Amino acid sequence: MYGWIWRHLPGNVLVRALISLGLVLGVVYLLFQYIFPWAEPMLPFNDVTVDDGGEETGP
């Protein structure tokens, strides 16, 4: 897949590398701005409960 993208980018190696970097940064930006905030409420990371069990330990 990456080879297919690389072959279809215009320009020489330097231009292709800069375009690839821009594409990667664009994808990361879209993930952090739109996809991750949308998916966060559906993830179970904030569903934390602490059960005391009714027993106390101490001196």
Backbone hydrogen bonds, N-H to C=O, Kabsch-Sander energy under -0.5 kcal/mol:
donor,donor_aa,acceptor,acceptor_aa,energy
5,I,1,M,-2.1
6,W,2,Y,-2.7
7,R,3,G,-2.4
8,H,4,W,-1.3
9,L,5,I,-0.7
9,L,6,W,-0.8
16,R,12,N,-2.7
17,A,13,V,-2.4
18,L,14,L,-2.2
19,I,15,V,-2.5
20,S,16,R,-2.7
21,L,17,A,-2.4
22,G,18,L,-2.3
23,L,19,I,-2.5
24,V,20,S,-2.5
25,L,21,L,-2.6
26,G,22,G,-2.2
27,V,23,L,-2.3
28,V,24,V,-2.4
29,Y,25,L,-2.4
30,L,26,G,-2.4
31,L,27,V,-2.4
32,F,28,V,-2.5
33,Q,29,Y,-2.4
34,Y,30,L,-2.2
35,I,30,L,-1.6
36,F,31,L,-3.1
38,W,34,Y,-1.3
39,A,35,I,-2.2
40,E,36,F,-1.8
42,M,39,A,-1.2
43,L,39,A,-0.5
43,L,40,E,-1.6
46,N,43,L,-0.6
47,D,44,P,-1.1
48,V,46,N,-1.6
49,T,47,D,-0.5
51,D,49,T,-0.6
52,D,50,V,-0.6
55,E,52,D,-0.8
